[in-house]
């Protein structure tokens, strides 16, 4: 059992964070066994990528791991907005000394064969691992990524709204069947026996589409406790279809590439800053696109506290459905 104390002060530092890299790690564990619906169709392409793309060979380490493993293999996200490119850059930059310390922490002098490359040459092994994640994302995740991103962003928004309306209990409601909130303690049913006082570590909740039935945590970090949980609506993966030929091009021609990219990102509500981070664009540019989209009534805006969220109107969803069938049109309550 893991018990995490969360008083009012600790609650004030708890964050909801999304992490592309943690989705990749969790999906690799999912592939280690019989894959359930709604992931089964996705798993066919994912396994094909792992079989035929030699760049992904370093990912073969994951089937050899148990559920407790060195954090450098599944780098905990930083609070805030994380992009895959940023997380892979952080992965490549992990100091060799930190890799050795984590291997010592988990294995002592009995490092298993599949992890010995990280002992011999951490920098080279980490670079190969980052390249493997990038290749795996391109082959296995890119086609479904709009759905994944919409579901995780929607979960963040839903819980933030619920917490603002009804209090802290809503933040921890239905996280997982093995996670219980008994104020002021969050209990995790695990083989580990750990207890953390309120404020001892900052708590970071990470919604994931591929979290499934397990809880992958990283207890090595002395300052941050990262707790992934399964989002609602993962059934949308079973409904995701490949893009219709020419679909993306038609939307780009009608709206312009930048404005079309913004519209595609709004299958779930997002702020200007969130859109700028996802699209690697200046907030002022995103604001200009949003202004036009709001004026034409394909997007509307809603203030929640100090933040302004933009989301698709019925006209916007219809436009995407007509000209861009690859876009996500699933609404998360």
C-alpha positions in Angstrom: 0.0 0.0 0.0 1.2 3.5 -0.9 -0.3 6.3 1.2 0.1 9.9 0.2 -0.9 12.6 2.6 -2.6 15.6 0.9 -3.6 18.5 3.1 -4.9 21.8 1.8 -1.4 23.2 1.2 -0.3 20.0 -0.7 -3.5 20.1 -2.7 -2.6 23.6 -3.8 0.5 22.2 -5.5 -1.1 19.2 -7.1 -1.2 19.5 -10.9 -2.8 17.8 -13.9 -0.2 17.2 -16.6 -0.3 15.4 -20.0 2.7 13.5 -21.3 3.2 12.0 -24.7 6.2 10.0 -23.6 4.3 8.3 -20.7 1.6 7.4 -23.2 4.2 5.6 -25.3 5.7 3.8 -22.3 2.2 2.6 -21.1 1.3 1.5 -24.6 4.4 -0.7 -24.8 3.4 -2.5 -21.6 -0.1 -2.9 -23.1 1.4 -4.7 -26.0 3.2 -7.2 -23.8 -0.1 -9.2 -23.3 -3.3 -9.9 -25.1 -4.6 -6.5 -26.1 -8.2 -5.8 -25.2 -10.8 -3.8 -27.1 -10.7 -0.8 -27.9 -6.9 -1.1 -28.4 -6.8 -4.3 -30.5 -7.0 -2.7 -33.9 -4.3 -0.1 -33.0 -2.1 -2.9 -31.6 -1.9 -4.6 -35.1 -0.2 -1.5 -36.6 1.9 -0.9 -33.4 3.3 -4.4 -33.4 4.0 -4.2 -37.1 6.1 -1.0 -36.5 8.0 -2.8 -33.8 8.7 -5.8 -36.0 9.7 -4.0 -39.1 11.4 -0.7 -38.0 14.9 -1.5 -36.8 15.0 1.9 -35.1 12.6 0.7 -32.5 14.9 -2.2 -31.3 15.8 -0.4 -28.0 12.1 -0.6 -27.0 12.5 -4.4 -26.7 13.7 -3.7 -23.2 10.1 -3.0 -22.0 8.7 -6.6 -22.2 11.7 -7.6 -19.9 10.7 -5.1 -17.2 8.5 -5.5 -14.3 6.2 -2.7 -13.1 9.0 -1.1 -11.1 11.8 0.1 -13.3 14.4 2.9 -13.5 12.8 6.3 -14.1 15.1 7.2 -17.0 13.2 4.6 -19.1 9.9 6.4 -18.6 10.9 9.9 -17.8 8.3 11.5 -15.5 6.8 14.6 -17.2 7.4 18.1 -15.9 4.3 19.9 -14.6 2.7 22.0 -17.4 2.6 21.4 -21.1 4.8 18.6 -22.4 5.5 17.9 -26.1 7.1 14.7 -27.3 10.1 16.6 -28.8 10.7 18.3 -25.4 10.5 15.1 -23.5 12.8 13.2 -25.8 15.3 16.1 -25.5 15.2 15.7 -21.7 15.6 12.0 -22.1 18.8 12.4 -24.2 20.1 15.0 -21.7 19.9 12.8 -18.5 23.3 12.8 -16.9 25.2 9.5 -16.9 25.6 9.7 -13.2 21.9 9.8 -12.7 21.5 6.7 -14.9 24.1 4.8 -12.8 22.4 5.9 -9.6 19.1 4.6 -10.7 20.5 1.3 -11.8 22.2 1.0 -8.4 19.0 1.9 -6.7 16.9 -0.8 -8.5 19.5 -3.6 -9.1 22.6 -3.0 -7.1 25.4 -4.9 -8.8 22.9 -7.3 -10.5 21.9 -5.2 -13.5 20.0 -7.4 -15.9 21.5 -8.0 -19.4 18.9 -6.0 -21.2 19.9 -2.9 -19.2 23.6 -3.3 -19.4 24.0 -0.9 -22.4 22.8 1.9 -20.0 25.6 0.9 -17.6 28.3 0.8 -20.3 27.5 3.9 -22.2 24.5 5.8 -20.8 24.7 8.7 -23.3 24.7 6.4 -26.4 21.9 4.2 -25.0 19.7 7.1 -24.1 20.1 8.6 -27.6 19.1 5.3 -29.2 16.2 5.0 -26.8 14.9 8.5 -27.7 15.3 7.7 -31.4 13.4 4.5 -30.9 10.5 6.4 -29.2 10.4 8.9 -32.1 10.2 6.1 -34.7 7.5 4.2 -32.6 5.4 7.4 -32.3 5.7 8.0 -36.1 4.6 4.5 -37.0 2.2 3.5 -34.2 0.9 6.6 -32.6 0.7 9.4 -35.2 -2.5 8.2 -36.9 -4.4 8.1 -33.6 -2.7 11.0 -31.9 -5.5 13.6 -32.4 -7.8 11.2 -30.5 -5.3 10.6 -27.7 -4.6 14.3 -27.3 -8.3 15.2 -27.3 -9.1 12.6 -24.7 -6.3 13.6 -22.3 -6.8 17.3 -22.7 -10.6 16.8 -22.2 -9.9 14.8 -19.0 -7.7 17.7 -17.6 -10.5 20.2 -18.3 -13.2 18.0 -16.9 -11.5 17.4 -13.6 -10.4 21.1 -13.3 -14.0 22.2 -13.8 -15.3 19.7 -11.4 -12.8 20.7 -8.7 -13.6 24.4 -9.2 -17.3 23.6 -8.8 -17.4 21.0 -6.0 -14.0 20.9 -4.4 -11.0 18.6 -4.0 -12.9 15.4 -3.9 -13.8 15.8 -7.6 -10.1 15.8 -8.5 -9.5 12.3 -7.1 -12.9 10.8 -8.0 -12.7 7.6 -10.0 -9.0 7.8 -10.7 -8.6 4.0 -10.6 -10.2 1.0 -9.0 -7.0 0.6 -6.8 -6.9 4.3 -5.9 -9.0 5.5 -3.0 -9.3 9.0 -1.6 -9.8 9.0 2.1 -9.3 12.6 3.0 -6.6 13.6 3.7 -4.9 10.5 2.4 -4.7 9.1 -1.2 -4.2 5.3 -1.0 -2.8 3.2 -3.8 -3.1 -0.6 -3.7 0.4 -1.7 -4.7 3.0 -4.3 -3.6 5.2 -1.4 -2.5 4.8 -0.3 1.1 5.4 3.5 1.1 4.0 6.4 3.0 4.5 10.1 2.2 3.5 13.0 4.5 1.6 15.9 3.1 3.9 18.2 1.2 6.8 15.7 1.3 6.5 15.3 -2.5 4.5 17.3 -5.0 1.7 15.2 -6.6 1.3 15.1 -10.3 -1.7 13.5 -11.9 -1.2 12.3 -15.5 -4.3 11.3 -17.5 -3.5 8.6 -20.1 -5.4 6.8 -22.8 -3.1 3.8 -22.4 -3.0 3.6 -18.6 -5.4 0.6 -18.7 -5.5 -1.5 -15.6 -2.2 -0.8 -14.1 -0.6 2.1 -12.2 2.9 3.0 -13.5 4.5 5.2 -10.9 8.0 6.6 -10.4 9.0 6.6 -6.8 12.7 7.4 -7.4 12.1 11.2 -7.9 12.6 12.8 -4.4 10.5 15.9 -5.2 7.7 14.7 -7.4 5.2 11.8 -7.2 3.8 11.1 -10.7 0.5 9.2 -10.7 -1.0 8.2 -14.1 -4.7 7.3 -14.4 -7.0 6.1 -17.2 -9.1 8.7 -19.0 -12.7 8.2 -19.9 -13.7 7.7 -23.5 -10.9 5.5 -24.7 -13.5 3.7 -26.8 -13.0 6.5 -29.3 -9.9 4.6 -30.5 -12.1 2.0 -32.0 -13.8 4.6 -34.0 -10.7 6.4 -35.3 -10.4 6.0 -39.1 -7.6 6.9 -41.5 -7.9 10.2 -43.2 -9.8 10.4 -46.4 -7.7 11.0 -49.4 -7.2 14.8 -49.9 -9.1 15.6 -46.6 -6.3 17.5 -45.0 -5.6 19.4 -48.2 -9.2 20.5 -48.7 -9.4 22.0 -45.2 -6.0 23.7 -45.7 -7.1 25.2 -49.0 -10.3 26.5 -47.5 -9.0 28.0 -44.3 -5.2 28.3 -44.8 -2.8 25.8 -43.2 -2.4 27.6 -39.9 -6.0 28.2 -39.3 -6.9 24.6 -40.3 -4.3 23.3 -37.8 -5.9 25.4 -35.0 -9.4 24.1 -35.9 -8.2 20.4 -35.8 -6.8 20.9 -32.3 -10.1 22.1 -31.0 -11.9 18.8 -30.9 -11.6 19.4 -27.1 -11.5 22.8 -25.5 -8.1 24.5 -25.3 -6.6 27.9 -24.4 -4.5 30.1 -26.7 -1.4 29.2 -24.8 -2.1 25.5 -25.0 -2.7 25.7 -28.8 0.5 27.7 -29.2 2.5 25.1 -27.4 1.0 22.2 -29.4 1.5 23.9 -32.7 4.8 25.5 -31.9 3.4 28.9 -32.9 3.4 32.4 -31.4 0.4 33.1 -29.2 -0.3 36.2 -31.2 -0.6 34.1 -34.3 -3.0 31.7 -32.7 -5.1 34.6 -31.4 -5.4 35.9 -34.9 -6.6 32.5 -36.2 -9.0 32.1 -33.3 -10.5 35.6 -33.8 -11.4 34.7 -37.4 -12.8 31.3 -36.4 -14.9 32.8 -33.7 -16.2 35.5 -36.0 -17.2 32.9 -38.6 -19.0 30.9 -35.7 -17.1 27.7 -36.2 -15.4 28.2 -32.8 -16.8 29.7 -29.6 -15.1 30.8 -26.4 -15.9 30.2 -22.7 -14.2 31.7 -19.6 -13.4 29.3 -16.8 -11.9 31.3 -13.9 -9.0 33.3 -15.3 -8.7 31.1 -18.4 -10.5 31.4 -21.7 -11.2 28.1 -23.5 -12.0 27.8 -27.2 -14.1 24.9 -28.6 -15.8 23.8 -31.7 -19.4 24.8 -32.4 -21.8 22.5 -34.3 -20.7 24.3 -37.5 -17.1 23.7 -36.7 -17.6 20.0 -36.1 -19.6 19.8 -39.3 -16.8 21.5 -41.3 -14.3 19.0 -39.9 -16.6 16.1 -40.6 -17.0 17.2 -44.2 -13.5 18.1 -45.1 -11.2 16.4 -42.6 -12.4 12.9 -41.6 -9.1 12.3 -39.7 -10.1 14.9 -37.2 -11.5 13.8 -33.8 -15.1 14.5 -33.4 -15.7 12.8 -30.0 -17.1 14.9 -27.2 -15.8 14.2 -23.7 -18.3 15.1 -21.0 
